[in-house]
Amino acid sequence: MAIKSLALLGNNILRKKCKIVDFPLNNANEQLLIDLNDTLINFKKNNGFGRGIAAPQINVLKKIICINTDTPQYFINPEIIEYSKNSFYMFDDCFSMPEIMVYIERSESIKVKFYDKTGRLIIKQYSGAMSELLQHEIDHLNGIMAIDRVKAIKDIYSKEEWKNKLKG
């Protein structure tokens, strides 16, 4: 088990574009998959939330995402190739800005091209929760944080204020 420390908002690595991963995966990239999943599981255990993590969040500039809602899924070199015309607004949080919530717009559905860990090309349509999660994580691979997506300063909340807002 290799739990890595998280890069937090303000760390310059989160603003850089990641590098393409070559196949077949080498030992370092195989280990990166394990590290991403272990770090994600540990964060969720300690903080009560977390469905996905991108390599730059553990200080590695490679185009790899791990999503784990039940079992780990790896998205290598993912690219959104189509966005739906319809969108929705949502509150978004992030491991790399743990005390902040942002109210942002996301596409209802997306089509994503990516490779699995065996190097097989997959093109798949995602909607709902998986769509917004992949948009968030793919943004990380391009140096974009959720806070960059806000349309107005009033859409940025501390976690405490966000909880108060929900209570009404």
Contact map, one row per residue, 1 for C-alpha under 8 A:
111000000000000000000000000000000110010000000000000000000000000000000000000000000000000000000000000000000000000000000000000000000000000000000000000000000000000000000000
111100000000000000000000000000000110011000000000000000000000000000000000000000000000000000000000000000000000000000000000000000000000000000000000000000000000000000000000
111110000000000000000000000000000011011001000000000000000000000000000000000000000000000000000000000000000000000000000000000000000000000000000000000000000000000000000000
011111000000000000000000000000000011001000000000000000000100000000000000000000000000000000000000000000000000000000000000000000000000000000000000000000000000000000000000
001111100000000000000000000000000000001000000000000000000100000000000000000000000000000000000000000000000000000000000000000000000000000000000000000000000000000000000000
000111110000000000000000000000000000000000000000000000001110000000000000000000000000000000000011000000000000000000000000000000000000000000000000000000000000000000000000
000011111010110000000000000000000000000000000000000000011110000000000000000000000000000000000001000000000000000000000000000000000000000000000000000000000000000000000000
000001111110010000000000000000000000000000000000000000001000000000000000000000000000000000000011100000000000000000000000000000000000000000000000000000000000000000000000
000000111110010000000000000000000000000000000000000000000000000000000000000000000000000000000001100000000000000000000000000000000000000000000000000000000000000000000000
000000011111010000000000000000000000000000000000000000000000000000000000000000000000000000000000000000000000000000000000000000000000000000000000000000000000000000000000
000000111111111000000000000000000000000000000000000000000000000000000000000000000000000000000000000000000000000000000000000000000000000000000000000000000000000000000000
000000000111111100000000000000000000000000000000000000000000000000000000000000000000000000000000000000000000000000000000000000000000000000000000000000000000000000000000
000000100011111100000000000000000000000000000000000000010010100000000000000000000000000000000000000000000000000000000000000000000000000000000010000000000000000000000000
000000111111111100000000000000000000000000000000000000011010000000000000000000000000000000000000000000000000000000000000000000000000000000010011100000000000000000000000
000000000011111110000000000000000000000000000000000000000000000000000000000000000000000000000000000000000000000000000000000000000000000000010111100000000000000000000000
000000000001111111000000000000000000000000000000000000000000100000000000000000000000000000000000000000000000000000000000000000000000000000001110000000000000000000000000
000000000000001111100000000000000000000000000000000000000000100000000000000000000000000000000000000000000000000000000000000000000000000000001110000000000000000000000000
000000000000000111110000000000000000000000000000000000010000111000000000000000000000000000000000000000000000000000000000000000000000000000001110000000000000000000000000
000000000000000011111000000000000000000000000000000000000000111000000000000000000000000000000000000000000000000000000000000000000000000000000000000000000000000000000000
000000000000000001111100000000000000000000000000000000000000011000000000000010000000000000000000000000000000000000000000000000000000000000000000000000000000000000000000
000000000000000000111110100000000000000000000000000000000000011100000000000110000000000000000000000000000000000000000000000000000000000000000000000000000000000000000000
000000000000000000011111100000000000000000000000000000000000000000000000000000000000000000000000000000000000000000000000000000000000000000000000000000000000000000000000
000000000000000000001111110000000000000000000000000000000000000000000000000000000000000000000000000000000000000000000110000000000000000000000000000000000000000000000000
000000000000000000000111110000000000000000000000000000000000000000000000000000000000000000000000000000000000000000000110000000000000000000000000000000000000000000000000
000000000000000000001111111111000000000000000000000000000000000000000000000000000000000000000000000000000000000000001100000000000000000000000000000000000000000000000000
000000000000000000000011111111000000000000000000000000000000000000000000000000000000000000000000000000000000000000000000000000000000000000000000000000000000000000000000
000000000000000000000000111111100000000000000000000000000000000000000000000000000000000000000000000000000000000000000000000000000000000000000000000000000000000000000000
000000000000000000000000111111110000000000000000000000000000000000000000000000000000000000000000000000000000000000000000000000000000000000000000000000000000000000000000
000000000000000000000000111111111000000000000000000000000000000000000000000000000000000000000000000000000000000000000000000000000000000000000000000000000000000000000000
000000000000000000000000111111111100000000000000000000000000000000000000000000000000000000000000000000000000000000000000000000000000000000000000000000000000000000000000
000000000000000000000000001111111110000000000000000000000000000000000000000000000000000000000000000000000000000000000000000000000000000000000000000000000000000000000000
000000000000000000000000000111111111000000000000000000100000000000000000000000000000000000000000000000000000000000000000000000000000000000000000000000000000000000000000
000000000000000000000000000011111111100000000000000000000000000101000000010000000000000000000000000000000000000000000000000000000000000000000000000000000000000000000000
110000000000000000000000000001111111110000000000000000000000000000000000000000000000000000000000000000000000000000000000000000000000000000000000000000000000000000000000
111100000000000000000000000000111111111000000000000000000000000000000000000000000000000000000000000000000000000000000000000000000000000000000000000000000000000000000000
001100000000000000000000000000011111111100000000000011100100000011000000000000000000000000000000000000000000000000000000000000000000000000000000000000000000000000000000
000000000000000000000000000000001111111110000000000010000000000001110001000000000000000000000000000000000000000000000000000000000000000000000000000000000000000000000000
111000000000000000000000000000000111111111000000000000000000000000000000000000000000000000000000000000000000000000000000000000000000000000000000000000000000000000000000
011110000000000000000000000000000011111111100000000000000000000000000000000000000000000000000000000000000000000000000000000000000000000000000000000000000000000000000000
000000000000000000000000000000000001111111110000011110000000000000010000000000000000000000000000000000000000000000000000000000000000000000000000000000000000000000000000
000000000000000000000000000000000000111111111000010000000000000000010000000000000000000000000000000000000000000000000000000000000000000000000000000000000000000000000000
001000000000000000000000000000000000011111111100000000000000000000000000000000000000000000000000000000000000000000000000000000000000000000000000000000000000000000000000
000000000000000000000000000000000000001111111111110000000000000000000000000000000000000000000000000000000000000000000000000000000000000000000000000000000000000000000000
000000000000000000000000000000000000000111111111111000000000000000000000000000000000000000000000000000000000000000000000000000000000000000000000000000000000000000000000
000000000000000000000000000000000000000011111111100000000000000000000000000000000000000000000000000000000000000000000000000000000000000000000000000000000000000000000000
000000000000000000000000000000000000000001111111000000000000000000000000000000000000000000000000000000000000000000000000000000000000000000000000000000000000000000000000
000000000000000000000000000000000000000000111111110000000000000000000000000000000000000000000000000000000000000000000000000000000000000000000000000000000000000000000000
000000000000000000000000000000000000000000111111110000000000000000000000000000000000000000000000000000000000000000000000000000000000000000000000000000000000000000000000
000000000000000000000000000000000000000000111011111000000000000000000000000000000000000000000000000000000000000000000000000000000000000000000000000000000000000000000000
000000000000000000000000000000000000000110110011111110000000000000000000000000000000000000000010000000000000000000000000000000000000000000000000000000000000000000000000
000000000000000000000000000000000000000100010000111110000000000000111000000000000000000000000000000000000000000000000000000000000000100000000000000000000000000000000000
000000000000000000000000000000000000000100000000011111000000000011110000000000000000000000000000000000000000000000000000000000000000100010000000000000000000000000000000
000000000000000000000000000000000001100100000000011111101000000011100000000000000000000000000000000000000000000000000000000000000000000010000000000000000000000000000000
000000000000000000000000000000000001000000000000000111111100001111000000000000000000000000000000000000000000000000000000000000000000000011011000000000000000000000000000
000000000000000000000000000000010001000000000000000011111111111110000000000000000000000000000000000000000000000000000000000000000000000000001000000000000000000000000000
000000100000110001000000000000000000000000000000000001111111110000000000000000000000000000000000000000000000000000000000000000000000000000011000000000000000000000000000
000001110000010000000000000000000000000000000000000011111111000000000000000000000000000000000011000000000000000000000000000000000000000000010000000000000000000000000000
000111100000000000000000000000000001000000000000000001111111000000000000000000000000000000000000000000000000000000000000000000000000000000000000000000000000000000000000
000001100000110000000000000000000000000000000000000000111111100000000000000000000000000000000000000000000000000000000000000000000000000000000000000000000000000000000000
000000000000000000000000000000000000000000000000000000111111110000000000000000000000000000000000000000000000000000000000000000000000000000000000000000000000000000000000
000000000000100111100000000000000000000000000000000000110011111000000000000000000000000000000000000000000000000000000000000000000000000000001000000000000000000000000000
000000000000000001111000000000000000000000000000000000110001111100000000000000000000000000000000000000000000000000000000000000000000000000001000000000000000000000000000
000000000000000001111000000000000000000000000000000001100000111110000000000111000000000000000000000000000000000000000000000000000000000000001000000000000000000000000000
000000000000000000001000000000001000000000000000000001100000011111000000011111000000000000000000000000000000000000000000000000000000000000001000000000000000000000000000
000000000000000000000000000000000001000000000000000111100000001111100000011100000000000000000000000000000000000000000000000000000000000011000000000000000000000000000000
000000000000000000000000000000001001100000000000000111000000000111110001111000000000000000000000000000000000000000000000000000000000000000000000000000000000000000000000
000000000000000000000000000000000000100000000000001110000000000011111001110000000000000000000000000000000000000000000000000000000000000000000000000000000000000000000000
000000000000000000000000000000000000100110000000001100000000000001111111100000000000000000000000000000000000000000000000000000000000000000000000000000000000000000000000
000000000000000000000000000000000000000000000000001000000000000000111111000000000000000000000000000000000000000000000000000000000000000000000000000000000000000000000000
000000000000000000000000000000000000000000000000000000000000000000011111000000000000000000000000000000000000000000000000000000000000000000000000000000000000000000000000
000000000000000000000000000000000000000000000000000000000000000000011111100000000000000000000000000000000000000000000000000000000000000000000000000000000000000000000000
000000000000000000000000000000000000100000000000000000000000000001111111110000000000000000000000000000000000000000000000000000000000000000000000000000000000000000000000
000000000000000000000000000000000000000000000000000000000000000001110011111000000000000000000000000000000000000000000000000000000000000000000000000000000000000000000000
000000000000000000000000000000001000000000000000000000000000000111100001111100000000000000000000000000000000000000011000000000000000000000000000000000000000000000000000
000000000000000000000000000000000000000000000000000000000000000111000000111111000000000000000000000000000000000001111000000000000000000000000000000000000000000000000000
000000000000000000001000000000000000000000000000000000000000001110000000011111000000000000000000000000000000000001111000000000000000000000000000000000000000000000000000
000000000000000000011000000000000000000000000000000000000000001100000000001111100000000000000000000000000000000001100000000000000000000000000000000000000000000000000000
000000000000000000000000000000000000000000000000000000000000001100000000001111110000000000000000000000000000000111100000000000000000000001000000000000000000000000000000
000000000000000000000000000000000000000000000000000000000000000000000000000011111000000000000000000000000000000111000000000000000000000001000000000000000000000000000000
000000000000000000000000000000000000000000000000000000000000000000000000000001111110000000000000000000000000011110000000000000000000001001000000000000000000000000000000
000000000000000000000000000000000000000000000000000000000000000000000000000000111110000000000000000000000000011110000000000000000000000000000000000000000000000000000000
000000000000000000000000000000000000000000000000000000000000000000000000000000011111000000000000000000000000011100000000000000000000000000000000000000000000000000000000
000000000000000000000000000000000000000000000000000000000000000000000000000000011111100000000000000000000011111000000000000000000000000000000000000000000000000000000000
000000000000000000000000000000000000000000000000000000000000000000000000000000000111111000000000000000000011110000000000000000000000000000000000000000000000000000000000
000000000000000000000000000000000000000000000000000000000000000000000000000000000011111000000000000000000011000000000000000000000000000000000000000000000000000000000000
000000000000000000000000000000000000000000000000000000000000000000000000000000000001111100000000000000000011100000000000000000000000000000000000000000000000000000000000
000000000000000000000000000000000000000000000000000000000000000000000000000000000001111110000000000000001111000000000000000000000000000000000000000000000000000000000000
000000000000000000000000000000000000000000000000000000000000000000000000000000000000011111000000000000001111000000000000000000000000000000000000000000000000000000000000
000000000000000000000000000000000000000000000000000000000000000000000000000000000000001111100000000000111100000000000000000000000000000000000000000000000000000000000000
000000000000000000000000000000000000000000000000000000000000000000000000000000000000000111110000000000111100000000000000000000000000000000000000000000000000000000000000
000000000000000000000000000000000000000000000000000000000000000000000000000000000000000011111000000011110000000000000000000000000000000000000000000000000000000000000000
000000000000000000000000000000000000000000000000000000000000000000000000000000000000000001111100000011110000000000000000000000000000000000000000010000000000000000000000
000000000000000000000000000000000000000000000000000000000000000000000000000000000000000000111110110111000000000000000000000000000000000000000000010000000000000000000000
000000000000000000000000000000000000000000000000000000000000000000000000000000000000000000011111110110000000000000000000000000000000000000000000010000000000000000000000
000001010000000000000000000000000000000000000000010000001000000000000000000000000000000000001111110000000000000000000000000000000000000000000000000000000000000000000000
000001111000000000000000000000000000000000000000000000001000000000000000000000000000000000000111110000000000000000000000000000000000000000000000000000000000000000000000
000000011000000000000000000000000000000000000000000000000000000000000000000000000000000000001111111100000000000000000000000000000000000000000000000000000000000000000000
000000000000000000000000000000000000000000000000000000000000000000000000000000000000000000001111111100000000000000000000000000000000000000000000000000000000000000000000
000000000000000000000000000000000000000000000000000000000000000000000000000000000000000000000000111110000000000000000000000000000000000000000000000000000000011000000000
000000000000000000000000000000000000000000000000000000000000000000000000000000000000000000001100111111000000000000000000000000000000000000000000000000000001111000000000
000000000000000000000000000000000000000000000000000000000000000000000000000000000000000000111100001111100000000000000000000000000000000000000000000000000001111001000000
000000000000000000000000000000000000000000000000000000000000000000000000000000000000000000111000000111110000000000000000000000000000000000000000011001000011100000000000
000000000000000000000000000000000000000000000000000000000000000000000000000000000000000011110000000011111000000000000000000000000000000000000000000001000011000000000000
000000000000000000000000000000000000000000000000000000000000000000000000000000000000000011110000000001111100000000000000000000000000000000000000010011100010000000000000
000000000000000000000000000000000000000000000000000000000000000000000000000000000000001111000000000000111110000000000000000000000000000000000000000011000000000000000000
000000000000000000000000000000000000000000000000000000000000000000000000000000000000001111000000000000011111000000000000000000000001001000000000000000000000000000000000
000000000000000000000000000000000000000000000000000000000000000000000000000000000011111100000000000000001111110000000000000000000011000000000000000000000000000000000000
000000000000000000000000000000000000000000000000000000000000000000000000000000000011111100000000000000000111110000000000000000110011000000000000000000000000000000000000
000000000000000000000000000000000000000000000000000000000000000000000000000000000011010000000000000000000011111000000000000011110011000000000000000000000000000000000000
000000000000000000000000000000000000000000000000000000000000000000000000000000011111000000000000000000000011111100000000000011100010000000000000000000000000000000000000
000000000000000000000000000000000000000000000000000000000000000000000000000000011110000000000000000000000000111110000000001111000000000000000000000000000000000000000000
000000000000000000000000000000000000000000000000000000000000000000000000000001111100000000000000000000000000011111000000011111000000000000000000000000000000000000000000
000000000000000000000000000000000000000000000000000000000000000000000000000001111000000000000000000000000000001111100000111100000000000000000000000000000000000000000000
000000000000000000000000000000000000000000000000000000000000000000000000001111100000000000000000000000000000000111110000111000000000000000000000000000000000000000000000
000000000000000000000000000000000000000000000000000000000000000000000000001111000000000000000000000000000000000011111111110000000000000000000000000000000000000000000000
000000000000000000000000000000000000000000000000000000000000000000000000011100000000000000000000000000000000000001111111110000000000000000000000000000000000000000000000
000000000000000000000000100000000000000000000000000000000000000000000000011100000000000000000000000000000000000000111111000000000000000000000000000000000000000000000000
000000000000000000000011100000000000000000000000000000000000000000000000000000000000000000000000000000000000000000111111000000000000000000000000000000000000000000000000
000000000000000000000011000000000000000000000000000000000000000000000000000000000000000000000000000000000000000000111111100000000000000000000000000000000000000000000000
000000000000000000000000000000000000000000000000000000000000000000000000000000000000000000000000000000000000000000111111110000000000000000000000000000000000000000000000
000000000000000000000000000000000000000000000000000000000000000000000000000000000000000000000000000000000000000011110011111000000000000000000000000000000000000000000000
000000000000000000000000000000000000000000000000000000000000000000000000000000000000000000000000000000000000000111110001111100000000000000000000000000000000000000000000
000000000000000000000000000000000000000000000000000000000000000000000000000000000000000000000000000000000000001111000000111110000000000000000000000000000000000000000000
000000000000000000000000000000000000000000000000000000000000000000000000000000000000000000000000000000000000001110000000011111000000000000000000000000000000000000000000
000000000000000000000000000000000000000000000000000000000000000000000000000000000000000000000000000000000000111100000000001111100000000000000000000000000000000000000000
000000000000000000000000000000000000000000000000000000000000000000000000000000000000000000000000000000000000111100000000000111110110000000000000000000000000000000000000
000000000000000000000000000000000000000000000000000000000000000000000000000000000000000000000000000000000001110000000000000011111111000000000000000000000000000000000000
000000000000000000000000000000000000000000000000000000000000000000000000000000000000000000000000000000000001100000000000000001111111000000000000000000000000000000000000
000000000000000000000000000000000000000000000000000000000000000000000000000000000000000000000000000000000000000000000000000000111111100000000000000000000000000000000000
000000000000000000000000000000000000000000000000000000000000000000000000000000000000000000000000000000000000000000000000000001111111110000000000000000000000000000000000
000000000000000000000000000000000000000000000000000000000000000000000000000000000000000000000000000000000011110000000000000001111111111000000000000000000000000000000000
000000000000000000000000000000000000000000000000000000000000000000000000000000000000000000000000000000000111100000000000000000111111111100000000000000000000000000000000
000000000000000000000000000000000000000000000000001100000000000000000000000000000000000000000000000000000000000000000000000000001111111110000000000000000000000000000000
000000000000000000000000000000000000000000000000000000000000000000000000000000000000000000000000000000000000000000000000000000000111111111000000000000000000000000000000
000000000000000000000000000000000000000000000000000000000000000000000000000000010000000000000000000000000100000000000000000000000011111111100000000000000000000000000000
000000000000000000000000000000000000000000000000000000000000000000000000000000000000000000000000000000000000000000000000000000000001111111110000110000000000000000000000
000000000000000000000000000000000000000000000000000111000000000010000000000000000000000000000000000000000000000000000000000000000000111111111000000000000000000000000000
000000000000000000000000000000000000000000000000000001000000000010000000000001110000000000000000000000000000000000000000000000000000011111111100000000000000000000000000
000000000000000000000000000000000000000000000000000000000000000000000000000000000000000000000000000000000000000000000000000000000000001111111111110000000000000000000000
000000000000011000000000000000000000000000000000000001011000000000000000000000000000000000000000000000000000000000000000000000000000000111111111100000000000000000000000
000000000000000111000000000000000000000000000000000001110000111100000000000000000000000000000000000000000000000000000000000000000000000011111111000000000000000000000000
000000000000001111000000000000000000000000000000000000000000000000000000000000000000000000000000000000000000000000000000000000000000000001111111000000000000000000000000
000000000000111111000000000000000000000000000000000000000000000000000000000000000000000000000000000000000000000000000000000000000000000000111111100000000000000000000000
000000000000011000000000000000000000000000000000000000000000000000000000000000000000000000000000000000000000000000000000000000000000000000111111110100000000000000000000
000000000000011000000000000000000000000000000000000000000000000000000000000000000000000000000000000000000000000000000000000000000000000100110011111110000000000000000000
000000000000000000000000000000000000000000000000000000000000000000000000000000000000000000011100000001010000000000000000000000000000000100100001111111000000000000000000
000000000000000000000000000000000000000000000000000000000000000000000000000000000000000000000000000001000000000000000000000000000000000000000000111111000001000000000000
000000000000000000000000000000000000000000000000000000000000000000000000000000000000000000000000000000000000000000000000000000000000000000000001111111000000000000000000
000000000000000000000000000000000000000000000000000000000000000000000000000000000000000000000000000000011000000000000000000000000000000000000000111111100000000000000000
000000000000000000000000000000000000000000000000000000000000000000000000000000000000000000000000000001111000000000000000000000000000000000000000011111111011000000000000
000000000000000000000000000000000000000000000000000000000000000000000000000000000000000000000000000000010000000000000000000000000000000000000000000011111010000000000000
000000000000000000000000000000000000000000000000000000000000000000000000000000000000000000000000000000000000000000000000000000000000000000000000000001111111000000000000
000000000000000000000000000000000000000000000000000000000000000000000000000000000000000000000000000000000000000000000000000000000000000000000000000001111111000000000000
000000000000000000000000000000000000000000000000000000000000000000000000000000000000000000000000000000000000000000000000000000000000000000000000000000011111100000000000
000000000000000000000000000000000000000000000000000000000000000000000000000000000000000000000000000001110000000000000000000000000000000000000000000001111111100000000000
000000000000000000000000000000000000000000000000000000000000000000000000000000000000000000000000000111100000000000000000000000000000000000000000001001011111110000000000
000000000000000000000000000000000000000000000000000000000000000000000000000000000000000000000000000111000000000000000000000000000000000000000000000000000111111111000000
000000000000000000000000000000000000000000000000000000000000000000000000000000000000000000000000001110000000000000000000000000000000000000000000000000000001111111000000
000000000000000000000000000000000000000000000000000000000000000000000000000000000000000000000000001110000000000000000000000000000000000000000000000000000000111111100000
000000000000000000000000000000000000000000000000000000000000000000000000000000000000000000000000000000000000000000000000000000000000000000000000000000000000111111110000
000000000000000000000000000000000000000000000000000000000000000000000000000000000000000000000000000000000000000000000000000000000000000000000000000000000000111111111000
000000000000000000000000000000000000000000000000000000000000000000000000000000000000000000000000000010000000000000000000000000000000000000000000000000000000111111111100
000000000000000000000000000000000000000000000000000000000000000000000000000000000000000000000000000000000000000000000000000000000000000000000000000000000000001111111110
000000000000000000000000000000000000000000000000000000000000000000000000000000000000000000000000000000000000000000000000000000000000000000000000000000000000000111111111
000000000000000000000000000000000000000000000000000000000000000000000000000000000000000000000000000000000000000000000000000000000000000000000000000000000000000011111111
000000000000000000000000000000000000000000000000000000000000000000000000000000000000000000000000000000000000000000000000000000000000000000000000000000000000000001111111
000000000000000000000000000000000000000000000000000000000000000000000000000000000000000000000000000000000000000000000000000000000000000000000000000000000000000000111111
000000000000000000000000000000000000000000000000000000000000000000000000000000000000000000000000000000000000000000000000000000000000000000000000000000000000000000011111
